[in-house]
């Protein structure tokens, strides 16, 4: 039973496309069930983050047929009817396993070697496991991926430097303001990425942190941990007169801040510079706010340029990591009795 993967990432498509394919966390168990019922797969895991949307599956169907079926499922589920070229990729063994291992290790990430993706991958796998949508093939592959990620982290320098989207966002803030000292920061969305970003901002000298989240209890808890202040989600805009930096990472399906809403808020600020870092997918902030004076908006794709600066420090480690991953993928396949009967595919769809 071969393992296949299909998806989109920051490497294959911009955020304007990726956000159209994002899965809300709450619906993933139901989508997994539908995948197994209608998508013709035996096992499945869905990974949906700010930088990638991927479906990992084990199936009795031929690899090419299964990849095509999953591609149709992805398009139909999101009612996406616009033409695509190479935005969606598909891999079969051994490339599918190598891709999974690279994702787990952060080698395929926007920030090379970042560590957040491993936690996100573990969570995605656990959701599928708890709802009984995985079996022997995916269980073995994902456990192997987690083990390899640990080895890569301890035995190479791939994670030297900035190793998360949050830390790169902080670097951007420092470039805009020179120093974070005395800067007031608001985190909208108290998830893992928002929390890590908040901690990084404080470590770089930010004066205070405000936390706003739909679950106010979660905002209160995080604000207490950070020595900050919790703001009710429907009142965060009232604080714009005091803040300098906004890090937004909610799971809202639509913009929570647009030009019409921000323009009067800028008057409260007396047009002081405002840095908006939108690390949500789908995006939280309407790109049109960029047209307002003294407003600087950066989305998840804009962070790639900063990530590139860190890339050169780890480039020499990539070949070493990839050779290690290929060896482990071959080892896993050699332990699977039926792998030799399956053709090897790796392709993008035209």
Helices and strands as residue ranges (DSSP letters): E 2-9, H 15-21, G 25-27, H 28-38, E 43-48, E 52-59, H 63-77, E 89-91, H 95-105, H 116-130, H 136-155, H 165-177, E 184-188, H 192-203, E 208-213, H 216-226, E 229-232, G 233-239, E 245-248, H 259-268, E 274-278, G 287-291, E 295-299, H 304-334, G 339-341, E 346-348
